[in-house]
Amino acid sequence: MVAAVGRKIAKEHRKAQTPHGKQSVRKLMGHGGDTNAIEVDTPKLFDKVARKWGVDYAIRRVGDEKYLLLFKARQADAITGCFAEYSRLELKRAKSRQTPIREQLRQAEEQVKKQPQRELTKEAAHGDR
């Protein structure tokens, strides 16, 4: 009986605390204060970085491959550091997906070889010109 009362008190205590980390938009708006929003392409990568920085945020899908990131304005310093790391990782990821220039040249050379060769012929000259 005492344990049940203790669990109920602990549950009420957790409910009264403000949530941290990833949360729903409604909970984030319930904190009070200003919120800011930024578009993000890869929410999983941002989630990984944001957990490291301890940022309170919410992600909402806007369209295909487009996500809106909402965060509290009072955490501007943490968001700045978090976005610096996120953008560095995003650029690194995009750079690794690019094919090297030598590979692109080799592929272009193969495409040229596959194209049929046109023969250039001179037109016969008219005798009356």
Buried (B, 14 or more C-beta within 10 A) or exposed (E): EEEEEEEEEEEEEEEEEEBEEBBEBEEBBEEEEEBEEEEBEBBEBBBEBBBEBEBBBBBEEEEEEEBBBBBBEBBEEBBEBBBEBBEEBBEEEEEEEEEEEEEEEEEEEEEEEEEEEEEEEEEEEEEEE
